[in-house]
Each structure stands twice: as structure tokens, then as C-alpha cells.
Amino acid sequence: MNADDLSYIRTRIKICGLTREADVDAAVNAGADAVGFVLYAGSSRFVTAQRAAELAKRLPPFVTPVLLFVNASAQEIAQATELVSGATLQFHGDESSQECQTATRFAARPYLRAARIPLGEDAARFDLVKYANDFSNAQAILLDAHVDGYGGSGKVFNWSLLPPNVNAHLVLSGGLTAANVGDGIASIRPRCKSLAVDISSGVEAVDASGLPRKGIKDPEKVHQFVAAVRAADRQLAGTH
């Protein structure tokens, strides 16, 4: 595959829930397009806006910092965006379209809006077409599984039950790993304008007992995930 082959569509990649310099560097070195910082105190991957700003300073040009908020006040959002230059905002709580517009208009930043897709067969009842229309001024709609609490779920919803045609840019999230991201890309990309992927728990390190070390990334897993996305892109391009 070469750069002149217009059938090759490169899936954008975001590595989320970063808390350490080493993990920011690993994401950049692997080829991530964006890195996410969770500014929600209820998350085990929480960092302050000041810490996010420190980590974001390590980013080279054209790698985008993303600030994840959950029902934050306009003041909190404004303060964070002042600290982190060029950040995209991600709303993962109960924010209305008007609240998202107000916050992003004040900060002059694009935003992603998370859609919490029910698990199992209930995914078919979620009206993603209407949701995308309600948040039509979002840069993209991020798809995650609906579980108790807020923030990333780490669960996989039933991709096959999403509508066949959604007039929006989508970001697939929720339980992704290097092993399943190819199937996710193949399932979702034909349904939308463009597709990106977002991973957090799927690239985290584990302790001696095999439990995840939340907020601590495994560089090898990050590289494996990026390689799997690129392989999926090449495979899809070969089918057209």
C-alpha cells in the first residue's frame, strides 16, 4: 500500500487515560494521533488540569491533547483549556447540546460527545442517528458502552446493532484491544463519515496477580494496538 492509493483510509487513534510522561512518550512513538487526559475526579485515571498541561507539553506538533470532562462547570472547563494549548474537549457526562456549545464557544475549541450505548441487545434501542443530529456541532460522536458511573467503560457493546448509516464522524471506544479492534473498524467504518478509535484499559499494564494498573500504560500493548489498527486499514483497503 502506498500513500497515493486513495482507497487507503487511515483510522485515527487516541490513547486515553494517560497519567505519566513515559506513557505520553509511548503513545507518540507508536504513532497515536491524540492522547487523552481524564479531568474527572471520580476516575481512577484522574489528573488535574495542571498535570494534564505538564504532560501535554511533551507532545510534538500534530498530536492532539484531549481533555475529558464529566459534568464539569464552565469555569473548570475554561481554566483547563487555558492551561492546555490546542486541546479538543470531550464530554462524557450528562451535558446537553446547549451546554457543550456554550463551553466550547467560550473556549473556542472543538469537542467530542460521548454516546453511551447499552450493552447486549438493548444497543438496538439507542437512536444514534438522532443523537448525532442533536449534537451536530460536535466534531465527532464517541461510542462507548453504557455502564454504571461515568468515564470509559472498558466494556464492548454490540457493534452490529448500530444503524447502517450515521451522518457523523464516529470514534469507536469501549473494551477495545489489539485483538478486536480490526473487527470493530470493519463493522463501524461503513456506517459513518469517518472512523477513529479510542483505547484506555486495553493498553494498560497489569500487576503480578494479573490485575490492571489503571492509568499505567504498557508500551508494548500500545504499539501492538496501533499496529493492529494499521493492519485493519490495509485489509479494508484491499477489499475495495
C-alpha positions in Angstrom: 0.0 0.0 0.0 1.4 3.4 -0.9 0.4 7.0 0.0 -1.0 7.6 -3.4 -3.6 4.8 -3.1 -6.8 6.8 -2.4 -8.6 3.6 -1.2 -6.4 3.6 1.9 -8.3 5.4 4.7 -6.2 5.8 7.8 -8.1 5.3 11.1 -7.1 8.0 13.6 -6.0 6.7 17.0 -6.4 8.2 20.5 -4.8 6.7 23.6 -6.7 7.9 26.7 -6.3 7.9 30.4 -2.6 9.0 30.4 -1.0 9.9 33.7 2.7 9.6 33.2 5.4 11.1 31.0 6.6 7.7 29.8 3.1 6.8 28.6 2.7 10.0 26.7 6.0 9.3 25.0 5.0 5.7 24.2 1.7 6.8 22.6 3.6 9.4 20.5 6.3 7.0 19.5 3.7 4.4 18.5 2.0 6.8 16.2 -1.1 8.0 18.1 -2.9 11.0 16.7 -4.3 12.1 20.0 -3.8 11.5 23.7 -6.5 11.9 26.4 -6.3 13.2 29.9 -9.2 12.5 32.3 -10.2 15.6 34.3 -12.9 13.8 36.2 -12.1 13.2 39.9 -14.2 10.1 40.1 -11.9 8.3 37.7 -9.0 6.1 38.7 -7.1 7.8 35.8 -7.8 11.3 37.0 -5.2 14.0 36.6 -5.6 17.7 37.4 -5.6 20.3 34.7 -2.2 21.4 35.8 -0.8 17.9 35.5 -2.5 17.5 32.1 -0.8 20.7 31.0 2.6 19.3 32.1 2.1 16.1 30.2 0.7 17.9 27.1 3.9 19.9 26.8 5.7 16.7 25.7 3.5 16.4 22.6 5.1 17.2 19.2 3.2 19.1 16.5 0.1 17.4 15.1 -0.6 15.2 18.1 -3.7 16.5 19.8 -4.4 16.6 23.5 -7.9 15.8 24.5 -9.4 16.8 27.9 -12.2 14.6 29.2 -14.9 16.2 31.4 -17.8 14.8 33.2 -20.5 17.4 34.2 -17.8 20.0 34.8 -18.6 23.6 35.4 -18.0 26.2 32.7 -15.3 27.7 35.0 -13.5 24.4 35.3 -13.6 23.9 31.6 -12.3 27.4 30.9 -9.5 27.1 33.4 -8.3 23.8 31.9 -8.4 25.0 28.3 -6.3 28.0 29.2 -3.7 25.6 30.6 -3.6 23.1 27.8 -3.0 24.7 24.4 -4.8 23.4 21.4 -6.9 20.8 23.3 -10.0 19.2 22.0 -12.7 18.8 24.6 -14.6 15.5 25.3 -17.9 15.5 27.2 -18.6 12.2 28.9 -21.4 13.0 31.3 -25.0 14.4 31.1 -24.1 17.6 29.2 -26.8 18.9 26.9 -26.1 20.1 23.4 -26.5 23.7 24.6 -24.1 23.2 27.4 -21.5 21.7 25.1 -21.9 24.6 22.7 -21.6 27.2 25.4 -18.5 25.6 26.8 -16.8 25.2 23.5 -17.8 28.6 22.1 -16.3 30.2 25.2 -13.1 28.2 24.9 -13.1 28.2 21.0 -12.3 24.5 20.9 -13.8 21.6 19.0 -15.5 18.8 21.1 -16.3 15.2 21.1 -19.6 14.0 22.6 -19.7 10.5 24.2 -22.8 8.4 23.4 -23.3 5.7 26.0 -24.6 2.6 24.0 -26.5 0.0 26.1 -24.9 -3.5 26.4 -26.4 -6.6 24.8 -29.4 -6.5 22.6 -30.5 -3.2 24.1 -28.0 -1.4 21.8 -30.6 -1.6 19.0 -32.8 0.8 21.0 -30.3 3.6 21.1 -31.1 6.1 18.4 -27.7 7.1 17.3 -28.9 8.9 14.2 -31.0 11.3 16.4 -28.1 11.6 18.9 -25.7 12.6 16.2 -28.2 15.1 14.9 -28.8 16.6 18.4 -25.0 17.1 18.7 -24.4 18.0 15.1 -21.9 20.7 16.1 -19.7 18.1 17.7 -16.5 17.2 15.8 -17.4 13.6 16.4 -19.6 11.2 18.4 -17.6 8.9 20.6 -19.3 5.5 21.1 -18.8 3.8 24.5 -20.7 1.1 26.4 -23.3 2.3 29.0 -22.3 1.1 32.4 -22.8 2.5 35.9 -20.8 5.6 36.6 -19.0 7.8 34.1 -15.9 7.8 32.1 -14.6 4.9 30.0 -16.4 1.6 30.4 -13.9 -0.9 29.3 -16.8 -2.9 28.0 -17.7 -3.9 24.4 -21.2 -3.1 23.1 -22.8 -4.9 20.2 -21.4 -3.1 17.2 -23.6 -4.9 14.7 -26.8 -3.3 16.2 -25.8 0.3 15.3 -27.7 2.0 12.5 -26.3 1.3 9.0 -25.9 5.0 8.1 -24.9 7.7 10.6 -24.2 11.2 9.2 -21.4 11.9 11.6 -17.7 11.2 12.3 -17.5 8.5 14.9 -15.0 7.4 17.4 -15.2 3.8 18.5 -14.3 3.1 22.1 -15.2 0.6 24.9 -13.3 -2.6 25.5 -11.0 -2.3 22.5 -7.8 -4.4 22.3 -5.3 -5.2 19.6 -7.2 -8.5 19.2 -10.7 -7.0 18.4 -10.1 -3.5 17.0 -9.9 -4.9 13.4 -13.4 -6.3 13.7 -14.6 -3.0 15.2 -13.2 -1.0 12.4 -14.6 -3.3 9.8 -18.1 -3.2 11.4 -18.3 0.6 12.1 -16.4 2.3 9.3 -19.0 1.7 6.6 -21.7 3.2 8.8 -20.3 6.7 9.1 -18.4 9.7 7.6 -15.1 8.6 9.1 -13.9 6.5 12.0 -11.4 6.9 14.7 -10.6 4.6 17.7 -10.0 5.3 21.3 -8.4 3.0 23.9 -7.5 3.2 27.5 -7.9 0.0 29.6 -6.9 -2.2 26.6 -3.3 -1.0 26.7 -2.8 -0.8 30.4 -0.1 -2.7 32.3 -1.0 -5.4 34.8 0.4 -6.3 38.2 1.9 -9.6 39.4 -1.6 -11.0 40.0 -2.8 -10.0 36.6 -4.9 -7.1 37.7 -4.9 -3.9 35.6 -2.8 -1.0 36.8 -5.3 1.8 35.9 -3.6 4.8 34.4 -0.3 3.0 33.8 0.1 2.0 30.1 2.1 -0.9 28.7 4.3 0.5 25.8 4.2 -2.9 24.1 0.5 -3.0 24.2 0.3 0.5 22.8 2.5 -0.4 19.9 0.5 -3.7 19.3 -2.7 -1.8 19.2 -1.5 0.8 16.7 -0.1 -2.0 14.5 -3.5 -3.8 14.6 -5.3 -0.6 13.5 -2.9 -0.1 10.6 -3.3 -3.8 9.6 -7.1 -3.4 9.6 -6.8 -0.3 7.4 -4.7 -2.2 4.9 -7.0 -5.1 4.9 -10.1 -3.0 4.3 -8.3 -1.1 1.5 -7.5 -4.4 -0.1 -11.2 -5.3 -0.3 -12.2 -2.2 -2.3 
